[in-house]
Amino acid sequence: SQQGEEDPQALSIQEGENATMNCSYKTSINNLQWYRQNSGRGLVHLILIRSNEREKHSGRLRVTLDTSKKSSSLLITASRAADTASYFCATVPPGTGGFKTIFGAGTRLFVKA
Amino acid sequence: EAGVAQSPRYKIIEKRQSVAFWCNPISGHATLYWYQQILGQGPKLLIQFQNNGVVDDSQLPKDRFSAERLKGVDSTLKIQPAKLEDSAVYLCASTGGDRNQETQYFGPGTRLLVL
């Protein structure tokens, strides 16, 4: 079953604008990860945030985690056409050996040049 | 380091035929995953190996799907017989090594079309 649900399902913005994607999940987690998938390719890991962290940065990416609301957001600042891709959140519930990852359905981001 | 390798990249078969996919994980990665990704959806875990043992195969349709990782390195996923609803991208991923046990490294996937 897919635990994470991304919102919105699709997002279209102009180059230079910021893009925000949200993820909600159902059970408690060890960590939450964001992955990117370019069309026709495999997934690429972007960032991992642990359940005891509230915010994390990596380059133009900013991830927040609110475990009380069971939600996370991914912010991409100053977007580029190359950021066009699908973005998935993935959760690792406790009690699964630590490595069972459950992916959401993804947000499709289109950045117009 | 070399990434996760998968072959073939594309496969077209007719329903009721058999098909096999191959995956070679990153060297030294003990954990290997097979995912099914249907168009417009996120990846769904089919099976997870730790070395050559199965950790989780709860979502593998065992009446038609099988997977093995005999020597704890590369792995094959087989579908026999295929159904129309098996059309999807089959992704292989691995984790392990010293640095990060949680980040999954994905191969390019095998795109299967069942006619």
Backbone of each chain as ProteinMPNN parsed JSONL, in Angstrom:
{"seq_chain_A": "SQQGEEDPQALSIQEGENATMNCSYKTSINNLQWYRQNSGRGLVHLILIRSNEREKHSGRLRVTLDTSKKSSSLLITASRAADTASYFCATVPPGTGGFKTIFGAGTRLFVKA", "coords_chain_A": {"N_chain_A": [[0.847, -1.184, 0.0], [0.389, 2.329, -0.58], [1.719, 4.733, 1.373], [2.388, 7.42, 1.444], [1.104, 10.51, 0.316], [1.237, 12.777, -2.215], [0.938, 16.262, -2.819], [0.563, 19.136, -4.798], [-0.88, 16.983, -7.398], [0.097, 17.661, -9.845], [2.149, 20.304, -11.079], [2.786, 23.409, -12.508], [5.124, 25.805, -13.335], [6.904, 28.925, -13.824], [10.266, 29.336, -14.942], [12.638, 30.194, -12.456], [10.806, 30.74, -10.49], [9.592, 29.606, -7.252], [8.998, 26.244, -6.19], [6.697, 24.31, -4.456], [6.045, 21.308, -2.871], [3.944, 18.968, -1.291], [3.685, 16.384, 1.175], [1.82, 13.866, 2.65], [1.469, 11.437, 5.217], [0.631, 8.25, 6.779], [1.304, 6.571, 8.983], [3.56, 6.289, 11.839], [7.027, 7.171, 11.431], [10.459, 6.327, 10.648], [12.183, 7.793, 9.058], [11.939, 10.229, 6.41], [12.058, 10.514, 2.947], [12.929, 12.248, -0.063], [12.635, 11.81, -3.52], [13.655, 12.179, -6.938], [12.438, 11.784, -10.245], [13.283, 11.684, -13.479], [11.788, 11.771, -16.73], [11.343, 8.55, -17.979], [13.462, 7.497, -16.598], [15.342, 6.081, -13.808], [14.815, 6.498, -10.227], [16.191, 9.191, -8.324], [17.875, 9.88, -5.383], [17.173, 12.621, -3.284], [17.071, 13.94, -0.714], [17.155, 13.253, 2.775], [15.274, 13.218, 5.715], [15.175, 12.923, 9.17], [13.045, 11.545, 11.736], [13.329, 13.043, 14.044], [14.112, 15.487, 13.213], [13.381, 18.781, 12.008], [13.753, 20.49, 9.877], [15.589, 20.663, 6.828], [18.314, 21.381, 4.645], [19.536, 21.412, 1.291], [21.489, 22.578, -1.01], [19.49, 24.097, -3.417], [17.267, 23.02, -2.314], [14.801, 22.64, 0.186], [13.6, 20.985, 2.922], [10.912, 20.275, 5.043], [9.599, 18.825, 8.032], [6.824, 17.728, 9.778], [5.971, 15.941, 12.276], [3.806, 15.765, 13.956], [1.658, 16.45, 12.417], [1.959, 14.618, 10.515], [3.241, 15.198, 8.032], [5.143, 16.519, 5.264], [7.145, 18.882, 3.482], [8.531, 19.843, 0.36], [10.59, 22.236, -0.887], [11.64, 23.837, -3.733], [13.841, 26.189, -4.666], [14.199, 29.029, -6.85], [13.626, 27.804, -9.446], [14.582, 25.713, -12.237], [14.53, 24.852, -15.731], [15.555, 22.309, -15.924], [14.716, 21.132, -13.623], [12.339, 19.979, -14.123], [10.417, 17.213, -13.599], [9.258, 14.211, -11.932], [8.401, 14.117, -8.528], [8.851, 12.308, -5.611], [7.765, 11.403, -2.375], [9.008, 9.357, 0.225], [8.562, 7.022, 2.736], [9.844, 5.487, 5.687], [8.661, 3.241, 7.683], [8.761, 2.46, 11.214], [9.835, -0.68, 12.667], [10.102, -2.244, 10.462], [12.466, -3.32, 9.859], [13.9, -1.215, 9.19], [14.443, -0.555, 6.569], [12.385, -0.777, 4.73], [10.823, 0.864, 2.281], [8.24, 3.051, 1.489], [6.604, 4.441, -1.161], [5.013, 7.452, -2.286], [2.493, 8.661, -4.646], [3.479, 10.714, -6.148], [4.441, 14.027, -7.337], [4.076, 15.802, -10.259], [6.21, 17.951, -11.719], [6.474, 20.76, -13.769], [8.605, 22.905, -15.287], [8.637, 25.882, -16.88], [10.545, 27.322, -19.411]], "CA_chain_A": [[0.0, 0.0, 0.0], [1.156, 3.547, -0.643], [1.42, 5.499, 2.569], [2.55, 8.842, 1.214], [0.29, 11.144, -0.724], [1.782, 14.069, -2.559], [-0.004, 17.296, -3.226], [-0.45, 18.724, -5.771], [-0.505, 15.894, -8.293], [0.87, 18.273, -10.92], [2.476, 21.699, -10.816], [3.449, 24.053, -13.629], [5.602, 27.123, -12.913], [7.892, 29.559, -14.683], [11.658, 29.276, -14.48], [12.95, 31.238, -11.496], [9.846, 30.693, -9.378], [9.763, 28.521, -6.283], [8.019, 25.156, -6.279], [6.463, 23.649, -3.176], [5.287, 20.067, -2.941], [3.618, 18.478, 0.045], [3.519, 14.943, 1.331], [1.211, 13.439, 3.913], [1.612, 10.0, 5.42], [-0.39, 7.758, 7.711], [1.816, 5.954, 10.209], [4.809, 6.868, 12.322], [8.132, 6.91, 10.513], [11.85, 6.513, 11.062], [12.665, 8.927, 8.282], [11.205, 10.528, 5.182], [13.002, 10.859, 1.891], [12.404, 12.763, -1.317], [13.332, 11.332, -4.701], [13.266, 12.785, -8.209], [12.461, 10.869, -11.376], [13.137, 12.273, -14.804], [10.993, 10.913, -17.598], [12.012, 7.385, -18.533], [14.672, 7.166, -15.848], [15.164, 5.611, -12.438], [14.696, 7.534, -9.222], [17.426, 9.723, -7.746], [17.653, 10.364, -4.023], [17.455, 14.04, -3.104], [17.323, 14.374, 0.655], [16.557, 12.43, 3.836], [15.067, 13.927, 6.988], [14.828, 11.949, 10.197], [11.833, 11.884, 12.482], [13.631, 14.023, 15.097], [14.523, 16.731, 12.573], [12.24, 19.592, 11.559], [14.061, 21.154, 8.615], [16.889, 20.296, 6.285], [18.603, 22.082, 3.405], [20.572, 20.871, 0.415], [21.497, 23.426, -2.195], [18.237, 24.832, -3.611], [16.179, 22.238, -1.722], [14.515, 22.788, 1.617], [12.586, 20.023, 3.332], [10.426, 20.381, 6.409], [8.879, 17.655, 8.518], [5.965, 17.952, 10.936], [5.503, 14.603, 12.637], [2.499, 15.85, 14.613], [0.668, 16.494, 11.335], [2.336, 13.577, 9.557], [3.378, 15.835, 6.729], [6.446, 17.07, 4.884], [7.104, 19.679, 2.261], [9.774, 20.029, -0.391], [10.647, 23.524, -1.574], [12.738, 24.035, -4.684], [13.932, 27.626, -4.918], [14.782, 29.461, -8.124], [13.543, 26.597, -10.275], [15.17, 25.695, -13.578], [13.862, 23.906, -16.627], [16.08, 20.973, -15.633], [14.015, 20.573, -12.459], [11.145, 19.289, -14.604], [10.527, 15.807, -13.221], [8.309, 13.793, -10.897], [9.016, 14.112, -7.2], [8.181, 11.337, -4.743], [8.192, 11.244, -0.993], [9.104, 7.955, 0.601], [8.659, 6.898, 4.179], [10.348, 4.242, 6.239], [8.003, 3.022, 8.975], [9.524, 1.649, 12.164], [9.409, -2.074, 12.771], [10.195, -2.918, 9.166], [13.885, -3.577, 9.622], [14.543, 0.068, 8.913], [14.762, -0.309, 5.168], [11.248, -0.909, 3.841], [10.467, 2.204, 1.853], [6.928, 3.131, 0.847], [6.568, 5.638, -1.989], [3.756, 8.057, -2.666], [2.176, 8.652, -6.068], [4.323, 11.697, -6.811], [4.019, 15.314, -7.9], [4.72, 16.059, -11.542], [6.582, 19.363, -11.811], [6.893, 21.22, -15.085], [9.164, 24.245, -15.194], [8.653, 26.468, -18.22], [11.678, 28.239, -19.646]], "C_chain_A": [[0.884, 1.236, 0.0], [0.761, 4.427, 0.521], [1.477, 6.985, 2.312], [1.646, 9.332, 0.104], [0.851, 12.526, -0.979], [0.688, 15.011, -3.046], [0.801, 18.521, -3.638], [0.002, 17.531, -6.601], [0.351, 16.414, -9.43], [1.026, 19.76, -10.635], [3.243, 22.266, -12.003], [3.841, 25.464, -13.214], [6.574, 27.663, -13.95], [9.286, 29.395, -14.069], [11.936, 30.457, -13.552], [12.001, 31.28, -10.315], [10.197, 29.546, -8.43], [8.66, 27.489, -6.465], [7.908, 24.48, -4.922], [5.578, 22.431, -3.386], [5.1, 19.543, -1.523], [3.405, 16.979, 0.035], [2.862, 14.674, 2.67], [1.313, 11.929, 4.015], [0.755, 9.568, 6.595], [0.164, 7.231, 9.025], [3.071, 6.678, 10.683], [5.953, 6.417, 11.42], [9.478, 7.0, 11.223], [12.45, 7.712, 10.353], [11.778, 9.111, 7.06], [12.218, 11.006, 4.149], [12.241, 11.42, 0.692], [13.306, 12.27, -2.443], [12.807, 12.091, -5.916], [13.363, 11.729, -9.303], [12.243, 11.654, -12.66], [12.444, 11.26, -15.71], [11.833, 9.773, -18.158], [13.254, 6.958, -17.787], [14.318, 6.553, -14.494], [15.091, 6.781, -11.476], [16.066, 7.925, -8.683], [17.106, 10.297, -6.38], [18.048, 11.828, -3.911], [17.877, 14.366, -1.676], [16.583, 13.447, 1.619], [16.43, 13.288, 5.081], [14.573, 12.913, 8.003], [13.664, 12.456, 11.034], [12.085, 12.9, 13.59], [14.157, 15.347, 14.534], [13.297, 17.474, 12.076], [12.486, 20.234, 10.201], [15.456, 20.734, 8.17], [17.072, 20.989, 4.936], [19.652, 21.315, 2.619], [20.534, 21.672, -0.873], [20.231, 24.248, -2.306], [17.031, 24.113, -3.008], [16.046, 22.534, -0.235], [13.373, 21.846, 1.946], [12.196, 20.303, 4.771], [9.648, 19.124, 6.761], [8.104, 18.033, 9.766], [5.359, 16.608, 11.318], [4.145, 14.643, 13.335], [1.375, 15.876, 13.58], [0.912, 15.402, 10.301], [2.421, 14.162, 8.146], [4.781, 16.371, 6.53], [6.249, 17.935, 3.661], [8.501, 19.773, 1.677], [9.662, 21.344, -1.135], [11.874, 23.544, -2.47], [12.761, 25.523, -5.005], [14.565, 27.896, -6.274], [14.809, 28.322, -9.136], [14.136, 26.821, -11.663], [14.407, 24.702, -14.437], [14.305, 22.474, -16.335], [15.444, 20.336, -14.399], [12.725, 19.867, -12.859], [11.303, 17.789, -14.398], [9.339, 15.465, -12.329], [9.049, 13.677, -9.581], [8.178, 13.224, -6.28], [8.69, 11.467, -3.316], [8.138, 9.758, -0.663], [9.317, 7.876, 2.099], [9.169, 5.518, 4.564], [9.696, 4.058, 7.602], [8.896, 2.248, 9.926], [9.005, 0.219, 12.181], [9.447, -2.82, 11.464], [11.644, -3.26, 8.844], [14.62, -2.323, 9.252], [14.718, 0.388, 7.455], [13.574, -0.469, 4.233], [10.74, 0.473, 3.512], [9.149, 2.171, 1.104], [6.836, 4.478, 0.144], [5.142, 6.132, -2.186], [3.589, 8.044, -4.175], [2.912, 9.733, -6.837], [3.637, 12.979, -7.217], [4.802, 15.527, -9.184], [4.944, 17.556, -11.686], [7.038, 19.679, -13.228], [7.351, 22.659, -14.94], [9.335, 24.794, -16.603], [9.789, 27.476, -18.341], [11.195, 29.602, -20.137]], "O_chain_A": [[2.0, 1.204, 0.518], [-0.399, 4.823, 0.644], [0.701, 7.744, 2.893], [1.448, 8.66, -0.908], [0.932, 13.35, -0.069], [-0.329, 14.598, -3.602], [1.676, 18.93, -2.875], [1.158, 17.117, -6.508], [1.228, 15.707, -9.928], [0.156, 20.39, -10.034], [4.228, 21.681, -12.453], [2.988, 26.241, -12.786], [7.011, 26.938, -14.843], [9.449, 29.327, -12.85], [11.52, 31.582, -13.827], [12.349, 31.798, -9.254], [10.979, 28.652, -8.756], [7.537, 27.818, -6.845], [8.917, 24.121, -4.314], [4.511, 22.51, -3.994], [5.984, 19.662, -0.674], [3.002, 16.39, -0.968], [3.294, 15.191, 3.7], [1.25, 11.227, 3.006], [0.215, 10.402, 7.322], [-0.448, 7.425, 10.075], [3.577, 7.571, 10.004], [5.851, 5.402, 10.731], [9.616, 7.658, 12.255], [13.134, 8.538, 10.959], [10.968, 8.245, 6.728], [13.112, 11.798, 4.448], [11.071, 11.106, 0.47], [14.533, 12.3, -2.355], [11.676, 12.577, -5.927], [14.259, 10.885, -9.287], [11.172, 12.211, -12.897], [12.508, 10.052, -15.482], [12.897, 9.995, -18.736], [14.025, 6.14, -18.288], [13.154, 6.515, -14.094], [15.286, 7.93, -11.873], [16.977, 7.101, -8.597], [16.184, 11.099, -6.231], [19.113, 12.233, -4.376], [18.913, 14.993, -1.454], [15.513, 12.928, 1.301], [17.362, 13.999, 5.457], [13.659, 12.138, 7.725], [13.346, 13.645, 11.032], [11.146, 13.559, 14.038], [14.592, 16.22, 15.285], [12.282, 16.855, 11.758], [11.542, 20.494, 9.455], [16.356, 20.489, 8.973], [16.116, 21.164, 4.182], [20.531, 20.663, 3.184], [19.662, 21.474, -1.719], [19.914, 25.018, -1.399], [15.896, 24.557, -3.178], [17.032, 22.661, 0.491], [12.309, 21.901, 1.329], [13.056, 20.542, 5.619], [9.107, 18.447, 5.886], [8.667, 18.595, 10.706], [4.353, 16.189, 10.747], [3.41, 13.656, 13.308], [0.276, 15.384, 13.835], [0.166, 15.277, 9.33], [1.772, 13.692, 7.212], [5.509, 16.64, 7.485], [5.303, 17.746, 2.896], [9.504, 19.781, 2.391], [8.739, 21.54, -1.925], [12.996, 23.3, -2.024], [11.798, 26.054, -5.557], [15.358, 27.102, -6.779], [15.87, 27.927, -9.619], [14.185, 27.937, -12.181], [13.721, 23.818, -13.924], [13.522, 21.535, -16.482], [15.613, 19.141, -14.156], [12.086, 19.226, -12.025], [12.21, 17.169, -14.953], [8.519, 16.327, -12.012], [10.182, 13.198, -9.529], [6.96, 13.374, -6.187], [9.889, 11.62, -3.08], [7.325, 9.011, -1.207], [10.156, 8.583, 2.657], [8.953, 4.53, 3.863], [10.137, 4.661, 8.581], [9.717, 1.449, 9.477], [7.881, -0.055, 11.761], [8.889, -3.911, 11.353], [11.998, -3.465, 7.683], [15.829, -2.349, 9.022], [15.109, 1.506, 7.12], [13.742, -0.307, 3.024], [10.268, 1.184, 4.399], [8.961, 1.363, 0.195], [6.973, 5.527, 0.773], [4.194, 5.348, -2.246], [4.42, 7.496, -4.9], [2.967, 9.679, -8.066], [2.423, 13.022, -7.416], [6.03, 15.445, -9.2], [3.992, 18.333, -11.766], [7.864, 18.975, -13.809], [6.585, 23.527, -14.521], [10.081, 24.244, -17.413], [9.966, 28.354, -17.496], [12.008, 30.493, -20.383]]}, "seq_chain_B": "EAGVAQSPRYKIIEKRQSVAFWCNPISGHATLYWYQQILGQGPKLLIQFQNNGVVDDSQLPKDRFSAERLKGVDSTLKIQPAKLEDSAVYLCASTGGDRNQETQYFGPGTRLLVL", "coords_chain_B": {"N_chain_B": [[31.82, 5.224, -8.697], [30.293, 2.403, -10.277], [26.867, 2.422, -11.312], [23.588, 1.039, -10.561], [22.813, -1.632, -12.602], [20.575, -2.598, -15.172], [18.839, -4.908, -17.226], [16.701, -6.249, -19.823], [16.349, -2.929, -21.299], [13.938, -2.377, -22.475], [10.975, -4.244, -23.161], [8.746, -6.12, -25.039], [6.007, -8.165, -24.952], [3.624, -10.816, -25.517], [0.506, -11.464, -23.878], [0.415, -14.091, -21.479], [2.894, -15.025, -22.139], [6.33, -15.563, -21.034], [8.73, -13.685, -19.128], [11.887, -12.264, -18.245], [13.848, -10.311, -16.047], [16.914, -8.649, -15.382], [19.21, -7.666, -12.836], [21.989, -5.89, -11.654], [23.398, -4.917, -8.772], [24.928, -2.062, -7.082], [28.337, -2.503, -6.377], [29.087, -4.286, -3.473], [26.769, -3.615, -2.145], [24.443, -4.845, 0.045], [21.699, -5.044, 0.197], [18.936, -5.492, -1.895], [16.358, -4.398, -4.029], [13.29, -4.947, -5.745], [11.02, -3.125, -7.632], [7.732, -2.341, -8.82], [6.484, -0.085, -11.11], [3.725, 1.379, -12.112], [2.337, 3.277, -14.769], [2.05, 6.664, -13.981], [1.976, 6.293, -11.282], [3.543, 5.817, -8.027], [6.555, 3.942, -7.209], [6.076, 0.518, -6.352], [6.921, -1.72, -3.879], [8.085, -4.925, -4.645], [9.754, -7.081, -3.875], [12.295, -7.637, -1.452], [15.679, -8.196, -0.898], [18.156, -9.297, 1.388], [21.412, -9.705, 1.195], [21.477, -12.946, 0.017], [19.046, -13.675, 0.953], [15.466, -13.505, 1.392], [13.836, -10.656, 2.529], [11.416, -9.31, 2.491], [8.57, -10.123, 0.818], [5.955, -9.597, 0.575], [4.219, -8.257, -1.155], [4.529, -9.417, -3.564], [3.186, -10.994, -6.347], [2.861, -14.136, -6.066], [1.916, -16.238, -7.534], [2.599, -15.82, -10.124], [4.878, -14.307, -10.295], [8.38, -14.476, -9.699], [11.502, -14.324, -7.959], [15.034, -14.252, -7.638], [18.191, -14.332, -5.953], [20.816, -15.627, -6.086], [23.625, -15.739, -5.454], [23.925, -13.637, -3.831], [24.492, -11.323, -5.132], [23.898, -10.3, -8.136], [20.524, -10.241, -9.48], [17.496, -11.833, -10.577], [14.262, -11.238, -11.897], [11.249, -12.768, -12.589], [8.399, -13.213, -14.661], [5.676, -15.221, -15.118], [2.805, -16.764, -16.137], [2.645, -13.772, -18.151], [0.397, -11.003, -17.645], [-1.915, -8.555, -18.947], [-2.062, -6.44, -17.15], [0.426, -6.354, -16.057], [2.004, -4.646, -17.389], [4.356, -2.201, -17.063], [6.976, -0.271, -15.48], [9.83, -1.849, -14.335], [11.749, -1.55, -11.617], [14.966, -1.708, -10.224], [16.752, -1.503, -7.207], [19.379, -0.654, -4.875], [20.881, -0.79, -1.633], [23.387, -0.024, 0.824], [26.824, -0.558, 1.735], [29.366, 1.523, 3.281], [28.659, 4.169, 3.814], [25.919, 4.95, 3.743], [23.067, 3.482, 4.732], [20.48, 3.804, 4.122], [19.768, 5.264, 1.864], [18.477, 4.677, -1.279], [19.687, 3.428, -4.328], [18.879, 3.636, -7.615], [18.377, 1.686, -10.564], [18.052, 2.168, -14.171], [15.701, 0.996, -14.93], [13.372, -1.404, -16.376], [11.253, -1.288, -19.016], [8.216, -2.717, -19.467], [5.916, -3.968, -21.764], [2.9, -5.491, -22.152], [1.066, -7.184, -24.474]], "CA_chain_B": [[31.439, 3.809, -8.694], [29.267, 2.093, -11.25], [25.521, 2.421, -10.753], [22.799, -0.177, -10.668], [22.596, -1.975, -14.006], [19.402, -3.421, -15.438], [18.6, -5.254, -18.627], [16.828, -5.27, -20.895], [15.72, -1.638, -21.011], [12.566, -2.443, -22.97], [10.538, -5.582, -23.537], [7.355, -6.219, -25.462], [5.613, -9.564, -25.059], [2.183, -11.043, -25.534], [0.006, -12.046, -22.623], [0.659, -15.511, -21.235], [4.304, -15.347, -22.34], [7.208, -15.384, -19.883], [9.749, -12.654, -19.3], [12.824, -12.187, -17.125], [14.623, -9.084, -15.95], [18.158, -8.846, -14.656], [19.711, -6.495, -12.121], [23.277, -5.989, -10.97], [23.441, -3.754, -7.874], [26.223, -1.447, -6.833], [29.234, -3.442, -5.724], [29.128, -4.19, -2.019], [25.454, -3.361, -1.565], [23.866, -6.104, 0.486], [20.233, -5.05, 0.071], [18.462, -5.288, -3.27], [14.911, -4.255, -4.109], [12.58, -4.86, -7.015], [9.789, -2.344, -7.569], [6.891, -2.211, -9.998], [5.942, 1.264, -11.212], [2.705, 1.532, -13.146], [2.312, 4.645, -15.289], [1.322, 7.638, -13.182], [1.996, 5.925, -9.868], [4.847, 5.652, -7.421], [7.033, 2.555, -7.197], [5.537, -0.393, -5.345], [7.9, -2.756, -3.578], [7.698, -6.314, -4.908], [10.557, -7.989, -3.072], [13.524, -7.076, -0.902], [16.67, -9.182, -0.509], [19.33, -8.941, 2.178], [22.321, -10.71, 0.634], [20.69, -13.825, -0.844], [17.814, -14.031, 1.642], [14.311, -12.632, 1.185], [13.412, -9.926, 3.715], [10.002, -8.953, 2.357], [7.969, -10.386, -0.494], [4.526, -9.606, 0.864], [3.445, -7.707, -2.263], [4.886, -10.125, -4.796], [2.149, -11.968, -6.762], [3.708, -15.335, -6.142], [1.406, -17.21, -8.498], [3.161, -15.575, -11.446], [6.165, -13.628, -10.166], [9.404, -15.078, -8.861], [12.77, -13.597, -7.985], [16.104, -14.922, -6.929], [19.472, -13.644, -5.83], [21.464, -16.841, -5.613], [24.96, -15.553, -4.889], [23.94, -12.41, -3.055], [24.953, -10.17, -5.925], [22.865, -9.917, -9.085], [19.204, -10.809, -9.226], [16.554, -11.904, -11.693], [12.832, -11.209, -11.616], [10.571, -13.446, -13.679], [6.941, -13.207, -14.701], [5.24, -16.368, -15.918], [2.664, -16.067, -17.415], [2.372, -12.338, -18.022], [-0.934, -10.488, -17.876], [-1.919, -7.189, -19.464], [-1.846, -5.48, -16.056], [1.837, -6.343, -15.661], [2.685, -3.576, -18.123], [4.872, -1.274, -16.065], [8.432, -0.201, -15.404], [10.348, -2.634, -13.212], [12.927, -0.858, -11.12], [15.818, -2.378, -9.254], [17.49, -0.548, -6.379], [20.211, -1.293, -3.86], [21.416, 0.018, -0.545], [24.457, -0.701, 1.533], [28.084, 0.156, 1.777], [29.695, 2.107, 4.568], [28.221, 5.545, 4.037], [24.5, 5.22, 3.924], [22.29, 2.263, 4.603], [19.076, 4.125, 3.892], [19.54, 5.827, 0.537], [18.382, 3.666, -2.326], [20.231, 3.794, -5.626], [18.024, 2.972, -8.578], [18.761, 1.492, -11.942], [17.211, 2.888, -15.136], [14.414, 0.333, -15.093], [12.981, -2.139, -17.578], [9.871, -0.953, -19.379], [7.539, -3.896, -20.012], [4.597, -3.795, -22.377], [2.258, -6.776, -22.401], [-0.01, -6.987, -25.461]], "C_chain_B": [[30.333, 3.595, -9.714], [27.92, 2.032, -10.558], [24.873, 1.066, -10.863], [22.506, -0.421, -12.148], [21.364, -2.859, -14.128], [19.359, -3.736, -16.923], [17.447, -6.239, -18.713], [16.218, -3.933, -20.491], [14.247, -1.646, -21.432], [12.238, -3.88, -23.348], [9.066, -5.523, -23.901], [7.044, -7.698, -25.628], [4.103, -9.636, -25.172], [1.762, -11.68, -24.214], [0.192, -13.556, -22.658], [2.09, -15.933, -21.554], [5.087, -15.118, -21.047], [8.244, -14.308, -20.191], [10.631, -12.639, -18.062], [13.62, -10.895, -17.219], [15.842, -9.355, -15.082], [18.599, -7.546, -14.009], [21.065, -6.801, -11.493], [23.429, -4.753, -10.084], [24.831, -3.15, -7.796], [27.085, -2.407, -6.013], [29.271, -3.206, -4.213], [27.803, -3.912, -1.352], [24.77, -4.673, -1.237], [22.367, -6.183, 0.229], [19.827, -4.692, -1.347], [16.948, -5.309, -3.267], [14.463, -4.367, -5.561], [11.268, -4.11, -6.775], [9.041, -2.457, -8.897], [6.32, -0.792, -9.998], [4.997, 1.334, -12.408], [2.624, 3.007, -13.515], [1.458, 5.557, -14.417], [1.305, 7.356, -11.696], [3.429, 5.9, -9.342], [5.286, 4.196, -7.448], [6.399, 1.763, -6.062], [6.536, -1.51, -5.131], [7.337, -4.142, -3.868], [8.444, -7.257, -3.97], [11.834, -7.284, -2.649], [14.424, -8.219, -0.45], [17.711, -8.542, 0.415], [20.333, -10.058, 1.892], [21.491, -11.656, -0.237], [19.406, -14.295, -0.183], [16.714, -13.02, 1.412], [13.908, -11.993, 2.508], [11.913, -9.654, 3.681], [9.554, -9.262, 0.94], [6.45, -10.372, -0.38], [3.67, -9.073, -0.285], [3.821, -8.341, -3.606], [3.774, -11.111, -5.151], [2.802, -13.311, -7.055], [3.165, -16.388, -7.105], [2.041, -17.016, -9.867], [4.543, -14.922, -11.403], [7.105, -14.458, -9.292], [10.684, -14.27, -9.002], [13.797, -14.389, -7.211], [17.365, -14.068, -6.93], [20.435, -14.673, -5.255], [22.804, -16.587, -4.928], [25.069, -14.258, -4.106], [24.432, -11.215, -3.808], [23.839, -9.782, -6.891], [21.597, -10.719, -8.849], [18.414, -10.87, -10.52], [15.13, -11.896, -11.174], [12.121, -11.804, -12.824], [9.061, -13.314, -13.535], [6.518, -14.333, -15.633], [3.916, -16.895, -15.394], [2.315, -14.595, -17.204], [0.905, -12.025, -18.322], [-0.822, -9.037, -18.368], [-1.563, -6.18, -18.373], [-0.422, -5.472, -15.53], [2.634, -5.29, -16.422], [3.078, -2.48, -17.156], [6.375, -1.131, -16.279], [8.871, -0.967, -14.165], [11.706, -2.052, -12.83], [13.668, -1.722, -10.116], [16.574, -1.298, -8.488], [18.348, -1.317, -5.379], [20.626, -0.28, -2.811], [22.556, -0.756, 0.116], [25.736, 0.094, 1.455], [28.245, 0.85, 3.125], [28.957, 3.397, 4.857], [26.756, 5.67, 4.417], [23.706, 3.953, 3.684], [20.86, 2.537, 4.181], [18.796, 4.678, 2.511], [19.526, 4.72, -0.494], [18.915, 4.225, -3.641], [19.5, 2.953, -6.675], [18.722, 2.778, -9.921], [17.798, 2.214, -12.867], [15.849, 2.244, -15.367], [14.292, -0.442, -16.389], [11.518, -1.828, -17.838], [9.251, -2.141, -20.085], [6.178, -3.516, -20.56], [4.06, -5.174, -22.709], [1.051, -6.542, -23.314], [-1.009, -8.133, -25.465]], "O_chain_B": [[29.537, 4.494, -9.982], [27.817, 1.65, -9.392], [25.515, 0.074, -11.21], [22.018, 0.462, -12.853], [21.132, -3.747, -13.307], [19.785, -2.94, -17.761], [17.225, -7.0, -17.77], [15.622, -3.835, -19.419], [13.415, -0.99, -20.806], [13.102, -4.634, -23.796], [8.25, -4.956, -23.175], [7.737, -8.405, -26.359], [3.398, -8.652, -24.952], [2.551, -12.339, -23.536], [0.135, -14.196, -23.708], [2.473, -17.07, -21.276], [4.566, -14.55, -20.087], [8.586, -14.057, -21.346], [10.178, -12.961, -16.963], [14.009, -10.449, -18.299], [15.805, -10.18, -14.169], [18.391, -6.463, -14.556], [21.253, -7.849, -10.875], [23.575, -3.645, -10.602], [25.785, -3.67, -8.374], [26.606, -3.04, -5.072], [29.46, -2.083, -3.745], [27.704, -3.965, -0.126], [24.542, -5.509, -2.112], [21.824, -7.275, 0.062], [20.31, -3.717, -1.923], [16.327, -6.129, -2.591], [15.162, -3.94, -6.48], [10.516, -4.416, -5.85], [9.644, -2.645, -9.954], [5.741, -0.351, -9.005], [5.426, 1.346, -13.561], [2.821, 3.879, -12.668], [0.294, 5.263, -14.146], [0.689, 8.095, -10.929], [4.392, 5.955, -10.107], [4.467, 3.308, -7.686], [6.211, 2.273, -4.957], [6.952, -2.173, -6.081], [6.253, -4.494, -3.401], [7.838, -8.127, -3.345], [12.381, -6.454, -3.375], [13.992, -9.105, 0.288], [18.09, -7.384, 0.233], [20.133, -11.205, 2.29], [20.844, -11.183, -1.172], [18.744, -15.204, -0.685], [16.977, -11.828, 1.255], [13.666, -12.692, 3.492], [11.226, -9.751, 4.699], [10.098, -8.722, -0.023], [5.75, -11.044, -1.137], [2.491, -9.418, -0.37], [3.452, -7.828, -4.662], [3.447, -11.979, -4.342], [3.24, -13.569, -8.176], [3.876, -17.33, -7.456], [2.032, -17.933, -10.688], [5.29, -14.984, -12.38], [6.697, -15.054, -8.295], [10.922, -13.621, -10.021], [13.476, -15.1, -6.259], [17.565, -13.209, -7.789], [20.819, -14.599, -4.088], [23.075, -17.194, -3.892], [26.167, -13.827, -3.756], [24.76, -10.192, -3.208], [22.937, -9.028, -6.528], [21.586, -11.72, -8.132], [18.626, -10.075, -11.436], [14.835, -12.48, -10.131], [12.365, -11.389, -13.957], [8.524, -13.305, -12.428], [6.943, -14.394, -16.787], [3.887, -17.437, -14.289], [1.747, -14.231, -16.174], [0.264, -12.688, -19.138], [0.216, -8.391, -18.225], [-0.863, -5.199, -18.622], [-0.089, -4.675, -14.653], [3.81, -5.068, -16.131], [2.219, -1.893, -16.498], [6.962, -1.783, -17.141], [8.341, -0.754, -13.075], [12.661, -2.065, -13.606], [13.062, -2.38, -9.269], [16.987, -0.294, -9.067], [18.079, -2.48, -5.076], [20.71, 0.92, -3.071], [22.667, -1.974, -0.02], [25.723, 1.285, 1.143], [27.374, 0.772, 3.991], [28.658, 3.696, 6.013], [26.408, 6.425, 5.325], [23.677, 3.419, 2.575], [20.104, 1.605, 3.909], [17.668, 4.565, 2.03], [20.457, 3.919, -0.572], [18.62, 5.361, -4.011], [19.505, 1.723, -6.621], [19.54, 3.593, -10.346], [16.827, 2.812, -12.403], [14.949, 2.867, -15.93], [14.999, -0.183, -17.363], [10.656, -2.071, -16.993], [9.693, -2.535, -21.165], [5.393, -2.832, -19.904], [4.681, -5.932, -23.453], [0.134, -5.797, -22.968], [-1.967, -8.114, -26.238]]}, "name": "protein", "num_of_chains": 2, "seq": "SQQGEEDPQALSIQEGENATMNCSYKTSINNLQWYRQNSGRGLVHLILIRSNEREKHSGRLRVTLDTSKKSSSLLITASRAADTASYFCATVPPGTGGFKTIFGAGTRLFVKAEAGVAQSPRYKIIEKRQSVAFWCNPISGHATLYWYQQILGQGPKLLIQFQNNGVVDDSQLPKDRFSAERLKGVDSTLKIQPAKLEDSAVYLCASTGGDRNQETQYFGPGTRLLVL"}
